[in-house]
């Protein structure tokens, strides 16, 4: 699983650059989150491509990196860190500017709630390990995906709308006027939703976030279809 050319983020904020390696796959939504966050914080990294469709994540070589066989893994100066939301929190602690989380504890809790709808309520149910348990029937797998993605996005829309009304934080991003970790999780999920033909037209808040973020340089640079390992 050789790495490719060093990837540079679209915007540079950091003054002291760590040595970063990201184990990633172009269509891994959890890896997509970290690509967005690294770009947002102006951090460069060396990619190591792990092909999920070929089962490279289940090989002993990779399981020494993450025993669960999941992506991503971020290596910071030789230390390995796994689970995308834990990595996001670590990046925030190590490289706090620009921030992925608001200052107030109450606002951080709301951002984390939006994150967890995606992280716990949608994304695990679309993982290959789950789909393989469902079986080989393509229509059954697609019905499963569409059901749980639609259910989760509807909940995300309702919660984000409620937060906006309660706090006055009305965008244009997922939570108020600033990009946050909630956006970093929503964007990859929207890519997956569109990939499986899910109609997003009834989700006004989600579409607003999509419009506000789609042309940001660090978002565009993290897009799955432009990754060096993409197979279209």
C-alpha positions as CSV (number, residue, x, y, z in Angstrom):
1,X,0.0,0.0,0.0
2,X,2.5,2.6,-1.1
3,X,2.0,6.3,-0.5
4,X,1.8,8.8,-3.3
5,X,3.1,12.3,-3.7
6,X,2.9,14.5,-0.7
7,X,-0.5,16.3,-0.6
8,X,-0.5,20.0,0.3
9,X,-3.7,21.5,1.7
10,X,-5.3,24.4,-0.1
11,X,-4.8,27.0,2.6
12,X,-1.9,27.2,5.0
13,X,-2.4,28.5,8.6
14,X,0.2,26.6,10.6
15,X,3.6,28.0,11.3
16,X,5.3,24.8,12.5
17,X,4.4,21.8,10.4
18,X,4.3,18.3,12.0
19,X,5.2,15.2,10.1
20,X,1.7,13.7,9.2
21,X,0.8,10.5,7.4
22,X,-2.9,9.8,6.6
23,X,-4.1,6.2,5.8
24,X,-7.0,7.0,3.5
25,X,-9.2,5.8,0.7
26,X,-10.9,8.1,-1.8
27,X,-14.5,7.0,-1.0
28,X,-14.0,6.5,2.8
29,X,-16.3,9.1,4.3
30,X,-14.4,9.0,7.6
31,X,-11.1,9.6,5.7
32,X,-12.9,12.4,3.8
33,X,-13.6,14.1,7.1
34,X,-10.0,14.2,8.1
35,X,-8.9,15.4,4.7
36,X,-11.2,18.3,5.1
37,X,-10.0,19.1,8.6
38,X,-6.4,18.9,7.7
39,X,-6.9,21.3,4.7
40,X,-9.0,23.7,6.9
41,X,-6.1,23.8,9.4
42,X,-3.5,24.2,6.7
43,X,-1.7,20.9,7.5
44,X,0.1,18.9,4.9
45,X,0.3,15.1,5.0
46,X,1.7,12.1,3.2
47,X,-1.1,9.8,2.1
48,X,-1.0,6.0,2.3
49,X,-3.8,4.5,0.2
50,X,-5.8,1.6,1.6
51,X,-8.1,0.0,-1.0
52,X,-11.3,-1.0,0.8
53,X,-12.8,-2.8,-2.1
54,X,-9.7,-5.1,-2.3
55,X,-9.8,-5.7,1.4
56,X,-6.5,-4.1,2.3
57,X,-8.0,-2.8,5.5
58,X,-8.4,-6.4,6.7
59,X,-4.8,-7.4,6.1
60,X,-2.5,-7.9,9.1
61,X,-0.3,-5.1,7.8
62,X,-3.1,-2.6,8.3
63,X,-4.6,-4.1,11.4
64,X,-1.4,-3.4,13.1
65,X,-2.3,0.2,12.5
66,X,-6.0,-0.1,13.4
67,X,-7.1,-3.4,15.0
68,X,-10.7,-2.7,13.8
69,X,-9.6,-2.5,10.2
70,X,-11.2,0.9,9.7
71,X,-10.0,4.1,8.1
72,X,-8.6,6.6,8.7
73,X,-5.5,6.5,10.7
74,X,-3.5,9.7,11.2
75,X,0.2,9.3,12.2
76,X,1.6,12.4,13.9
77,X,5.3,12.5,14.3
78,X,5.3,8.7,14.4
79,X,2.3,8.2,16.7
80,X,-0.8,6.5,15.4
81,X,-4.3,7.8,16.0
82,X,-7.5,6.2,14.9
83,X,-11.3,7.0,14.8
84,X,-12.1,10.1,12.9
85,X,-13.9,12.1,15.6
86,X,-11.2,11.4,18.0
87,X,-8.7,12.6,15.4
88,X,-10.7,15.8,14.9
89,X,-10.6,16.5,18.6
90,X,-6.9,15.8,18.7
91,X,-6.2,18.2,15.7
92,X,-8.2,20.8,17.5
93,X,-6.2,20.4,20.7
94,X,-2.8,20.4,18.9
95,X,-3.6,23.0,16.2
96,X,-6.4,25.2,17.6
97,X,-6.4,27.8,14.8
98,X,-8.6,28.1,12.9
99,X,-11.0,26.4,15.2
100,X,-13.3,23.4,14.4
101,X,-15.3,23.9,17.6
102,X,-16.9,27.0,19.2
103,X,-15.7,28.5,22.4
104,X,-18.7,28.0,24.6
105,X,-19.2,24.6,26.1
106,X,-22.9,24.7,25.2
107,X,-22.1,25.4,21.6
108,X,-19.5,22.7,21.4
109,X,-22.0,20.2,22.7
110,X,-24.4,21.2,19.9
111,X,-21.7,20.8,17.3
112,X,-20.8,17.4,18.7
113,X,-24.5,16.4,18.6
114,X,-24.7,17.2,14.9
115,X,-21.5,15.3,14.4
116,X,-22.8,12.2,16.2
117,X,-25.9,12.0,14.1
118,X,-23.6,11.3,11.2
119,X,-20.9,9.4,13.1
120,X,-23.2,7.1,15.0
121,X,-26.6,7.3,13.3
122,X,-25.7,7.1,9.6
123,X,-22.2,6.3,8.6
124,X,-21.7,3.0,10.5
125,X,-24.8,1.6,8.9
126,X,-23.4,2.2,5.4
127,X,-20.1,0.5,6.1
128,X,-19.0,-2.4,3.9
129,X,-18.8,-4.7,6.9
130,X,-22.5,-4.1,7.6
131,X,-23.5,-4.3,3.9
132,X,-21.7,-7.6,3.6
133,X,-23.8,-9.0,6.4
134,X,-26.9,-8.0,4.6
135,X,-25.9,-10.1,1.6
136,X,-25.2,-9.8,-2.1
137,X,-28.6,-8.6,-3.2
138,X,-27.9,-5.2,-4.6
139,X,-31.5,-3.9,-4.3
140,X,-31.7,-5.0,-0.7
141,X,-28.4,-3.3,0.1
142,X,-29.5,-0.1,-1.7
143,X,-32.9,-0.1,0.2
144,X,-30.9,-0.4,3.5
145,X,-28.6,2.4,2.6
146,X,-31.3,4.8,1.5
147,X,-33.4,4.1,4.5
148,X,-30.8,4.8,7.1
149,X,-29.2,7.7,5.3
150,X,-32.6,9.4,4.7
151,X,-33.5,8.8,8.4
152,X,-30.3,10.3,9.6
153,X,-30.3,13.3,7.4
154,X,-33.9,14.1,8.4
155,X,-32.9,14.0,12.0
156,X,-29.8,16.2,11.3
157,X,-32.0,18.7,9.5
158,X,-34.5,18.9,12.3
159,X,-31.8,19.2,15.0
160,X,-29.8,21.9,13.1
161,X,-33.0,23.9,12.5
162,X,-33.9,23.7,16.2
163,X,-30.5,24.8,17.2
164,X,-30.7,27.8,14.9
165,X,-34.0,28.8,16.4
166,X,-32.9,28.3,20.0
167,X,-29.5,30.1,19.6
168,X,-29.9,32.5,16.7
169,X,-27.0,30.8,15.0
170,X,-28.5,30.7,11.6
171,X,-25.6,29.9,9.4
172,X,-24.5,29.8,6.7
173,X,-22.7,26.8,8.1
174,X,-23.9,23.8,10.0
175,X,-23.7,25.7,13.3
176,X,-23.6,29.4,12.8
177,X,-21.4,31.7,10.8
178,X,-18.2,29.7,11.1
179,X,-17.1,26.4,9.6
180,X,-17.0,23.6,12.2
181,X,-16.5,19.9,12.7
182,X,-20.2,19.5,12.1
183,X,-19.6,20.6,8.5
184,X,-16.6,18.3,8.2
185,X,-18.8,15.3,8.9
186,X,-21.9,16.4,6.9
187,X,-20.1,17.1,3.7
188,X,-18.8,13.5,3.1
189,X,-22.3,12.2,4.1
190,X,-23.9,14.3,1.4
191,X,-21.4,12.9,-1.2
192,X,-22.6,9.4,-0.2
193,X,-26.2,10.4,-0.3
194,X,-26.0,11.7,-3.8
195,X,-24.0,8.7,-4.8
196,X,-26.9,6.5,-3.9
197,X,-29.6,8.8,-5.5
198,X,-31.1,10.2,-2.3
199,X,-33.3,13.3,-2.9
200,X,-32.0,16.2,-0.7
201,X,-34.5,18.8,-1.9
202,X,-36.6,18.8,1.3
203,X,-33.6,19.6,3.5
204,X,-33.3,23.4,3.4
205,X,-30.6,23.7,6.1
206,X,-28.5,20.9,4.6
207,X,-28.7,22.5,1.2
208,X,-27.7,25.8,2.6
209,X,-24.6,24.2,4.2
210,X,-23.8,22.5,1.0
211,X,-24.0,25.7,-1.0
212,X,-21.8,27.6,1.6
213,X,-19.1,25.0,1.6
214,X,-18.9,23.5,-1.8
215,X,-16.4,26.0,-3.3
216,X,-14.2,26.4,-0.3
217,X,-10.6,25.4,-1.5
218,X,-10.0,22.9,1.4
219,X,-13.3,21.3,0.7
220,X,-12.7,21.0,-3.0
221,X,-9.2,19.6,-2.4
222,X,-10.6,16.8,-0.1
223,X,-13.4,15.8,-2.6
224,X,-13.2,12.0,-3.2
225,X,-13.2,12.2,-7.0
226,X,-10.1,14.3,-7.1
227,X,-8.0,12.1,-4.9
228,X,-5.0,10.4,-6.5
229,X,-6.4,6.9,-5.8
230,X,-9.9,7.7,-7.2
231,X,-11.3,5.1,-9.6
232,X,-14.2,6.6,-11.5
